[in-house]
Amino acid sequence: MPDPTQPKRTSFYARLLPRSCAYWLITGISCTLAVYGFYRDNPSALGVSLAVLGSILTLAGVVLIRFQCSVTHQHQDQLASLHSSLDLNQRALQNKEIEKAVLSRALNDSELRTRDLIQLGRDYVWETDTDYQFTYVSPQAESIRGAARQTLIQSSLFEDSPAEHSEVIMQTLRDSLKQRKPVSFELVRQTSQGTILREQIHAIALIDSVGSWLGFRGIAYRLD
């Protein structure tokens, strides 16, 4: 069953000899025969010239009309192909927009779910740069670390930690970076009042899509 959406294609003979071309050919042949008949009854050089000229004009007309019809059919085919390609592109674009909307909604739901779980837990989430300076901490960090989030973001992961202890932890983090594996350790901090605070840290190297090291991210909670 023919597809109504596809352009109708003409047969080989219809392309070879369109109606306008046939009318022109019949008219030209009739005129040429009439001139030959006139020349037969009245032979002269003028009659021969008219006959030859009529034949040449008829042939030229047929060639020109055939060329015009061929170009028209080519343009029609190109236009039909362009419409088909445009329709496919529009459908693909619509599918991509739908997929994008679904993924965006799923991502928002996942972020909301993660945020709720973090707020309900005792852990705080953190991220650092390559100098171990906090670039992000979740709200729970304020009660665990005893400072406002904005103040913590400007501080180091090893703030208030003894130098020797901090160096050992840094080496542990560097080893995990080389191995591309998560690491866990206990971080000891000493406040200005001399109080010792201990945190359990779970960390993993933060790597971008091209393999560059951006810092670390992880979770932490108080042990005491």
C-alpha positions as CSV (number, residue, x, y, z in Angstrom):
1,M,0.0,0.0,0.0
2,P,1.6,3.3,-1.0
3,D,2.7,5.7,1.7
4,P,0.6,8.9,1.5
5,T,3.4,10.9,3.1
6,Q,5.9,10.1,0.4
7,P,5.9,12.3,-2.8
8,K,4.4,10.8,-5.9
9,R,7.0,9.7,-8.5
10,T,6.3,9.9,-12.2
11,S,7.1,7.0,-14.5
12,F,10.1,6.9,-16.9
13,Y,8.0,7.6,-20.0
14,A,6.2,10.4,-18.3
15,R,9.5,12.0,-17.4
16,L,10.9,11.3,-20.9
17,L,8.0,13.0,-22.7
18,P,5.9,15.4,-20.6
19,R,2.6,16.6,-22.1
20,S,3.9,20.1,-22.8
21,C,6.9,18.5,-24.7
22,A,4.5,16.2,-26.6
23,Y,2.3,19.1,-27.7
24,W,5.3,21.1,-28.8
25,L,6.7,18.2,-30.8
26,I,3.4,17.5,-32.5
27,T,3.0,21.1,-33.4
28,G,6.6,21.4,-34.7
29,I,6.2,18.2,-36.8
30,S,2.9,19.4,-38.2
31,C,4.5,22.8,-39.1
32,T,7.5,21.0,-40.7
33,L,5.3,18.7,-42.7
34,A,3.2,21.6,-43.9
35,V,6.4,23.4,-45.0
36,Y,7.6,20.3,-46.8
37,G,4.3,20.0,-48.5
38,F,4.4,23.6,-49.6
39,Y,8.0,23.1,-50.9
40,R,6.9,20.0,-52.8
41,D,4.3,21.9,-54.6
42,N,6.4,25.1,-54.9
43,P,10.1,24.1,-54.8
44,S,12.4,26.9,-53.9
45,A,15.3,27.7,-51.7
46,L,13.0,29.6,-49.3
47,G,11.0,26.4,-48.7
48,V,14.1,24.4,-47.9
49,S,15.3,27.0,-45.5
50,L,11.9,27.2,-43.7
51,A,11.8,23.4,-43.4
52,V,15.2,23.2,-41.9
53,L,14.6,26.1,-39.6
54,G,11.3,24.5,-38.4
55,S,13.1,21.2,-37.7
56,I,15.9,23.0,-35.8
57,L,13.4,25.1,-33.7
58,T,11.3,22.0,-33.0
59,L,14.4,20.0,-31.8
60,A,15.6,23.0,-29.7
61,G,12.2,23.3,-28.1
62,V,12.0,19.7,-27.2
63,V,15.5,19.8,-25.7
64,L,14.8,22.9,-23.6
65,I,11.4,21.6,-22.3
66,R,13.0,18.2,-21.5
67,F,15.8,20.0,-19.6
68,Q,13.3,22.2,-17.7
69,C,11.2,19.2,-16.7
70,S,14.2,17.2,-15.6
71,V,15.4,20.1,-13.4
72,T,11.9,20.5,-11.9
73,H,11.7,16.8,-11.0
74,Q,15.2,17.0,-9.4
75,H,14.1,20.0,-7.3
76,Q,10.9,18.2,-6.3
77,D,12.9,15.1,-5.2
78,Q,15.4,17.3,-3.2
79,L,12.5,19.2,-1.5
80,A,10.8,15.9,-0.5
81,S,14.1,14.6,0.8
82,L,14.6,17.8,2.8
83,H,11.2,17.6,4.3
84,S,11.7,14.0,5.3
85,S,15.1,14.8,6.9
86,L,13.6,17.9,8.7
87,D,10.8,15.7,10.1
88,L,13.3,13.2,11.4
89,N,15.4,15.9,13.0
90,Q,12.4,17.4,14.7
91,R,11.3,14.1,16.1
92,A,14.9,13.4,17.4
93,L,14.9,16.9,19.0
94,Q,11.6,16.2,20.7
95,N,12.8,12.9,22.0
96,K,16.0,14.6,23.4
97,E,13.9,17.3,25.1
98,I,11.7,14.6,26.7
99,E,14.8,12.6,27.8
100,K,16.4,15.7,29.2
101,A,13.3,16.6,31.2
102,V,13.1,13.1,32.6
103,L,16.8,13.0,33.6
104,S,16.5,16.5,35.1
105,R,13.6,15.5,37.3
106,A,15.4,12.3,38.3
107,L,18.4,14.3,39.3
108,N,16.4,16.8,41.3
109,D,14.7,13.9,43.1
110,S,18.0,12.3,43.8
111,E,19.5,15.5,45.2
112,L,16.5,16.1,47.4
113,R,16.7,12.6,48.7
114,T,20.4,12.9,49.4
115,R,19.9,16.2,51.2
116,D,17.2,14.8,53.4
117,L,19.3,11.8,54.4
118,I,22.3,14.1,55.2
119,Q,20.1,16.3,57.4
120,L,18.8,13.3,59.3
121,G,22.2,11.8,59.9
122,R,24.9,12.6,62.3
123,D,27.6,12.9,59.6
124,Y,28.5,16.0,57.7
125,V,29.6,16.1,54.1
126,W,32.7,18.0,53.0
127,E,34.8,18.8,50.0
128,T,38.3,20.4,49.8
129,D,40.6,21.7,47.1
130,T,44.1,20.5,46.5
131,D,45.4,22.5,49.5
132,Y,43.0,20.7,51.8
133,Q,41.0,23.9,52.3
134,F,37.2,23.4,52.7
135,T,35.2,24.4,49.6
136,Y,31.9,22.9,50.9
137,V,30.5,21.6,54.2
138,S,27.0,20.6,55.0
139,P,25.0,22.3,57.8
140,Q,25.8,19.5,60.3
141,A,29.4,20.7,60.3
142,E,28.6,23.7,62.4
143,S,27.6,21.7,65.4
144,I,30.4,19.2,65.0
145,R,33.2,21.6,64.2
146,G,31.9,24.4,66.4
147,A,32.0,27.1,63.8
148,A,29.8,28.7,61.2
149,R,29.8,27.2,57.7
150,Q,31.3,30.3,56.1
151,T,34.1,30.3,58.6
152,L,34.8,26.6,58.0
153,I,34.9,27.0,54.2
154,Q,37.8,29.4,54.7
155,S,39.7,26.9,57.0
156,S,41.7,23.7,56.5
157,L,40.6,20.2,57.0
158,F,43.5,19.9,59.5
159,E,42.6,23.1,61.4
160,D,43.6,22.7,65.1
161,S,45.3,19.4,64.4
162,P,48.9,18.8,65.6
163,A,51.4,19.2,62.8
164,E,52.9,15.7,63.0
165,H,49.4,14.2,63.0
166,S,48.4,16.3,60.1
167,E,51.4,15.2,58.1
168,V,50.6,11.6,58.6
169,I,47.0,12.1,57.5
170,M,48.2,14.0,54.4
171,Q,50.4,11.2,53.4
172,T,47.5,8.8,53.8
173,L,45.4,11.0,51.5
174,R,48.2,11.2,48.9
175,D,48.5,7.4,48.9
176,S,44.7,7.0,48.4
177,L,45.0,9.5,45.5
178,K,47.6,7.4,43.8
179,Q,45.6,4.2,44.3
180,R,42.3,5.9,43.4
181,K,40.7,4.2,46.4
182,P,38.7,5.6,49.3
183,V,40.4,5.9,52.7
184,S,39.2,6.1,56.4
185,F,41.2,7.6,59.3
186,E,40.7,9.2,62.6
187,L,41.4,13.0,62.8
188,V,42.5,14.5,66.1
189,R,41.9,18.2,66.8
190,Q,42.7,20.3,69.8
191,T,40.7,23.4,70.6
192,S,42.1,26.6,72.0
193,Q,40.8,25.6,75.4
194,G,42.9,22.4,75.2
195,T,39.9,20.0,74.5
196,I,40.8,17.0,72.4
197,L,38.2,16.3,69.7
198,R,38.2,13.2,67.5
199,E,36.5,12.7,64.1
200,Q,36.1,9.7,62.0
201,I,36.8,10.7,58.3
202,H,35.9,8.8,55.2
203,A,37.4,10.4,52.1
204,I,38.0,9.8,48.4
205,A,39.9,11.8,45.8
206,L,37.9,14.2,43.7
207,I,38.7,13.7,40.0
208,D,37.1,15.5,37.1
209,S,36.1,14.0,33.7
210,V,39.6,14.5,32.2
211,G,41.4,12.9,35.1
212,S,42.6,16.0,36.9
213,W,42.8,16.0,40.7
214,L,40.5,18.7,42.2
215,G,40.8,17.8,45.9
216,F,39.0,15.4,48.2
217,R,35.4,14.8,49.3
218,G,33.9,12.7,52.1
219,I,31.9,12.4,55.2
220,A,32.9,12.8,58.9
221,Y,31.3,12.5,62.4
222,R,32.4,13.0,66.0
223,L,33.7,10.0,67.9
224,D,33.2,11.5,71.4
